[in-house]
Amino acid sequence: MSSSLTSPSLSDVIDKLLNQSPLDDFVKCAMDVSVPASGAAPKLGLLHVRFQEDIPNTSSLADFLSSQAVNYALSRRRREMYLAQLTAGKNGDLSITTQIQKAVRSAFIEFRKEFPSRASEVGEVLAYCVAVHHLGAAQLVAKMSLKTSTNMPVHGLDGIHASVTNGVLNVFFLESKLAGSAASGTADYAESVAGFGSDKKQYLQEYGLVRDLGNLDALASDEKERIMEYLDVFKKPNAPKRERSVAVVCYSETKHFGNKLPVDDDDLEKHELHFGRLYVKDHERHHQNVSNQLAKYSVDPNKCMIYLVAVPDVDELREQFYESLGIVPAPSDTVLTQSTLDAGGVDE
């Protein structure tokens, strides 16, 4: 590694790329990934949409995610270009903001038009927010901007983020899933992570995107050189870093959201707390389930962490997200919650 006394630290480089995402205002953490389940891997965190008294406030979450879509979808260089134009505007000129909104909306519309069966961008934005807020991990490449570019692969990871812990670089490979149940979402993740782990070509391709088309271009030359000491897997394949797979599974939790307390004039937060207590009781069950699913594909659970994000209806969240972006819902969108409803809302 570089021995220059003036070389920027890894932490400084990551901090320069790290945005803020006040996710706690819209998604509550009922159990953090640091809480062990019987002392076993993988790490599993439980998140859920926040309540407005007794009502899970899905619409506010959708609006928040649509606002975060700007940082998720646009490359760091493009965002800084827009910011410079905004700063240069005279006499309070905000006209550039319409261009920003149009650029974000166009990216989602174009991707949705080309790949209607993969209309899950709300999950990808949510995963971005989880990585930024809960892991303090900066986005290394804006995958959405690449997906809508000619000849760019549409499949692959949903995000690549990085953080620094005690001087060690952590690289997080993000997988987002929208699902009608937690079990189906984690099953999809287990299959996906197994596929990625066994595909050396895709692994190198993802790092190639970071090197050639990522947000690192917004860094100064010495800053980019510093972090590339760890990320250039072509020249330095054994550079010390931790690589972890992170799943963010947003699913329809029909059972517990349906178990409501009566509205009264007592503690205003009792409804959200009531849901949280019910939700946390399922932690061991969810953990055992995803452990079995990972074992089926011989995936090392020690290199995985999973965030379950419970909402009443994931299809409704997706629709409200598109509406907040100004995109008309598409009839081709796959209904995700129907099978759960047919089964009486039980997630085994």
C-alpha positions in Angstrom: 0.0 0.0 0.0 1.0 3.6 -0.4 3.5 4.9 2.2 3.3 8.6 1.3 2.9 10.8 4.3 0.6 13.0 2.3 -1.6 10.2 1.0 -5.2 10.8 2.0 -6.7 8.2 4.4 -9.2 5.7 3.3 -11.7 7.2 5.7 -11.3 10.6 4.2 -11.9 9.3 0.7 -15.0 7.4 1.7 -16.3 10.4 3.6 -16.0 12.5 0.5 -18.3 10.1 -1.4 -20.7 9.5 1.4 -24.1 11.1 1.3 -26.7 11.4 4.0 -30.0 9.5 4.1 -32.3 10.2 7.1 -33.9 6.8 6.8 -34.9 6.6 10.5 -37.6 9.2 9.9 -39.4 6.8 7.6 -38.1 3.3 8.4 -37.7 2.1 12.0 -35.1 -0.4 13.0 -36.8 -3.0 15.2 -33.6 -5.2 15.5 -30.2 -4.3 14.2 -28.0 -6.7 12.3 -25.5 -6.6 15.2 -27.9 -8.5 17.4 -27.0 -12.2 17.0 -29.6 -15.0 16.5 -28.4 -17.9 18.6 -24.9 -16.7 18.0 -25.0 -17.8 14.4 -24.5 -16.2 11.0 -25.8 -14.7 8.9 -26.5 -11.3 10.4 -30.2 -10.4 10.1 -31.8 -7.0 10.8 -35.5 -6.2 11.0 -36.7 -2.9 9.6 -40.3 -1.6 9.1 -42.2 1.4 7.7 -42.9 3.9 10.5 -46.4 4.7 11.7 -48.5 7.8 11.8 -50.3 6.9 15.0 -52.0 3.6 14.0 -51.3 3.9 10.3 -48.2 2.5 8.6 -47.1 5.5 6.6 -46.2 3.9 3.3 -47.0 7.1 1.2 -44.4 9.1 3.2 -41.8 6.3 2.7 -42.5 6.3 -1.1 -42.1 10.1 -1.2 -38.8 9.9 0.7 -37.5 7.2 -1.6 -38.4 9.2 -4.7 -36.4 12.1 -3.3 -33.4 9.8 -2.6 -33.6 8.5 -6.1 -31.7 11.5 -7.3 -28.6 10.4 -5.3 -29.1 6.8 -6.2 -29.6 7.1 -10.0 -27.3 9.9 -11.0 -23.5 9.6 -11.0 -21.5 11.7 -8.5 -20.0 13.6 -11.4 -23.4 14.4 -12.9 -24.8 15.5 -9.5 -21.8 17.8 -8.9 -22.3 19.3 -12.4 -26.0 20.1 -11.5 -24.9 21.5 -8.1 -22.4 23.8 -9.8 -25.1 25.1 -12.2 -27.5 25.6 -9.3 -24.8 27.5 -7.3 -24.0 29.6 -10.3 -27.6 30.6 -10.8 -28.3 34.3 -10.2 -31.1 35.9 -8.3 -32.5 32.7 -6.9 -32.8 30.9 -10.3 -33.9 27.3 -9.7 -34.7 26.4 -13.2 -32.0 23.8 -13.3 -34.0 21.7 -10.8 -36.5 20.8 -13.5 -33.6 19.3 -15.5 -32.6 17.3 -12.5 -36.1 15.9 -12.0 -36.4 15.1 -15.7 -33.1 13.3 -15.7 -34.0 11.1 -12.8 -37.5 10.4 -14.1 -36.2 9.6 -17.6 -33.7 7.0 -16.2 -36.5 5.1 -14.4 -38.9 5.4 -17.3 -36.4 4.1 -19.8 -35.3 1.2 -17.7 -38.9 0.3 -16.9 -39.8 0.4 -20.6 -37.0 -1.9 -21.6 -37.3 -4.3 -18.7 -40.9 -4.3 -17.4 -40.5 -7.6 -15.5 -37.7 -6.0 -13.4 -39.8 -3.1 -12.1 -38.2 -3.1 -8.7 -36.3 0.2 -8.5 -38.0 1.2 -5.3 -36.2 -1.7 -3.7 -32.9 -0.6 -5.2 -33.3 2.9 -3.8 -34.3 1.5 -0.4 -31.1 -0.7 -0.5 -29.1 2.4 -1.3 -30.6 4.2 1.7 -30.0 1.2 4.0 -26.3 1.0 2.9 -25.7 4.7 3.4 -27.6 5.0 6.7 -27.1 1.7 8.5 -23.7 0.8 7.2 -22.2 4.3 6.6 -21.2 3.0 3.2 -20.6 5.3 0.2 -21.9 4.5 -3.2 -19.0 3.5 -5.5 -21.0 3.3 -8.8 -24.5 4.6 -9.8 -25.8 1.3 -11.3 -29.1 2.9 -12.5 -27.2 5.4 -14.8 -25.3 2.4 -16.3 -28.3 0.2 -16.8 -29.9 2.8 -19.1 -26.7 3.2 -21.1 -26.1 1.3 -24.3 -24.5 -2.1 -24.0 -24.4 -2.0 -20.2 -25.4 -5.2 -18.4 -28.9 -5.0 -16.8 -28.3 -8.0 -14.6 -25.8 -8.1 -11.7 -25.6 -6.3 -8.5 -28.0 -3.5 -7.5 -25.3 -1.5 -5.8 -21.6 -1.5 -4.7 -20.8 0.5 -1.5 -17.8 0.8 0.8 -17.0 1.9 4.3 -14.0 1.9 6.5 -13.9 0.2 10.0 -10.7 0.5 12.1 -8.7 1.3 9.0 -10.0 -1.7 7.0 -12.0 -1.3 3.8 -15.4 -3.0 3.6 -16.9 -3.6 0.2 -20.6 -4.3 0.2 -22.4 -6.0 -2.7 -26.0 -5.0 -2.6 -28.9 -7.2 -3.7 -32.5 -5.8 -3.4 -35.6 -7.9 -3.5 -39.3 -7.0 -3.6 -41.4 -9.9 -2.5 -44.9 -10.9 -1.3 -43.3 -12.6 1.7 -40.1 -12.6 3.6 -39.5 -16.3 2.7 -39.8 -15.8 -1.0 -37.6 -12.7 -0.9 -34.8 -14.4 1.0 -35.1 -17.4 -1.3 -34.6 -15.2 -4.3 -31.6 -13.6 -2.6 -30.0 -16.9 -1.7 -30.2 -18.0 -5.3 -28.8 -14.6 -6.5 -25.9 -14.5 -4.1 -24.9 -18.1 -5.0 -24.9 -17.2 -8.7 -22.7 -14.1 -8.1 -20.3 -15.9 -5.9 -19.7 -18.6 -8.5 -19.3 -16.2 -11.4 -15.8 -14.9 -11.6 -16.5 -13.0 -14.8 -19.3 -11.0 -13.2 -17.2 -10.4 -10.1 -14.5 -8.8 -12.2 -17.0 -7.0 -14.3 -18.5 -5.3 -11.3 -15.1 -4.1 -10.1 -14.4 -3.0 -13.7 -17.5 -0.7 -13.5 -16.2 0.8 -10.3 -12.8 1.5 -11.8 -13.9 2.8 -15.2 -17.4 4.2 -14.8 -17.9 4.7 -11.1 -18.2 7.7 -8.7 -14.5 7.6 -8.1 -14.1 10.0 -11.0 -15.4 12.8 -8.7 -12.3 12.4 -6.5 -9.0 14.1 -6.8 -6.3 12.1 -8.5 -4.5 11.2 -5.2 -7.8 10.2 -3.6 -8.7 8.0 -6.4 -5.2 6.5 -6.5 -5.5 5.8 -2.8 -8.8 3.8 -2.9 -7.8 2.0 -6.1 -5.0 0.4 -4.2 -7.7 -1.7 -2.7 -10.3 -1.8 -5.5 -8.2 -2.6 -8.6 -8.7 -6.4 -8.4 -7.0 -6.8 -11.8 -3.6 -5.4 -10.7 -3.9 -6.1 -7.0 -6.3 -9.1 -6.5 -5.1 -9.7 -3.0 -5.4 -6.2 -1.6 -6.7 -6.4 2.0 -10.4 -5.8 2.2 -13.6 -7.4 3.4 -16.3 -8.3 0.9 -19.8 -8.8 2.2 -23.1 -9.5 0.5 -26.0 -7.3 1.7 -29.6 -8.2 1.0 -32.4 -5.7 1.5 -35.7 -7.6 1.2 -38.8 -5.4 1.2 -41.9 -7.6 1.6 -45.6 -7.5 2.5 -46.0 -8.3 6.2 -49.8 -8.9 6.1 -50.1 -10.8 9.4 -48.6 -8.4 11.9 -49.8 -5.2 10.3 -53.3 -6.7 10.5 -52.9 -7.2 14.3 -53.9 -3.7 15.4 -54.6 -2.1 18.7 -57.7 0.1 19.2 -57.1 3.9 18.8 -57.4 5.8 22.1 -55.9 8.8 23.8 -53.1 6.9 25.5 -49.5 6.6 24.3 -49.3 7.8 20.7 -46.4 5.5 19.9 -48.1 2.3 21.2 -49.2 1.2 17.8 -45.7 1.2 16.3 -44.3 -0.4 19.5 -46.9 -3.1 19.3 -46.0 -4.0 15.8 -42.3 -4.0 16.6 -42.8 -6.4 19.5 -44.7 -8.8 17.2 -42.1 -8.4 14.5 -39.1 -9.1 16.7 -40.6 -12.4 17.9 -40.2 -13.6 14.4 -36.5 -12.9 14.3 -35.4 -16.5 15.1 -37.8 -17.9 12.5 -36.7 -15.6 9.8 -33.1 -16.3 10.7 -33.5 -20.1 10.5 -35.3 -19.8 7.2 -32.6 -17.7 5.5 -29.9 -19.9 7.0 -31.5 -22.9 5.4 -31.8 -21.1 2.1 -28.2 -20.1 2.0 -27.1 -23.6 3.1 -29.0 -25.0 0.1 -26.7 -23.2 -2.2 -23.5 -23.7 0.0 -23.2 -19.9 0.5 -21.0 -18.9 3.4 -23.4 -17.1 5.9 -20.6 -15.3 7.6 -20.2 -13.2 4.5 -23.9 -12.3 4.3 -26.1 -9.8 6.1 -29.8 -9.4 5.4 -32.2 -6.6 6.2 -35.9 -7.4 6.1 -38.1 -4.4 5.5 -41.7 -4.9 6.4 -44.5 -2.9 4.7 -48.2 -3.7 4.6 -48.2 -4.1 0.8 -45.1 -3.9 -1.3 -47.1 -3.5 -4.5 -48.7 -0.4 -3.0 -45.3 1.0 -2.0 -44.0 0.5 -5.6 -47.0 2.2 -7.1 -46.8 5.1 -4.7 -43.1 5.4 -5.5 -43.7 5.7 -9.2 -46.5 8.2 -8.7 -44.2 10.3 -6.5 -41.6 10.3 -9.3 -44.4 11.3 -11.8 -44.5 8.0 -13.6 -47.8 6.3 -14.4 -48.0 2.8 -13.0 -47.6 0.1 -15.7 -50.1 -2.7 -16.1 -47.1 -5.0 -16.8 -45.9 -4.8 -13.2 -45.9 -8.2 -11.6 -48.1 -8.4 -8.6 -46.0 -9.6 -5.7 -48.4 -9.9 -2.8 -51.2 -11.9 -4.3 -49.9 -15.3 -3.3 -49.5 -14.2 0.3 -53.0 -12.9 0.4 -54.4 -16.2 -1.1 -52.6 -18.0 1.7 -54.2 -16.0 4.4 -51.2 -13.7 5.0 -49.0 -16.4 6.6 -45.3 -16.2 5.8 -43.7 -19.5 6.5 
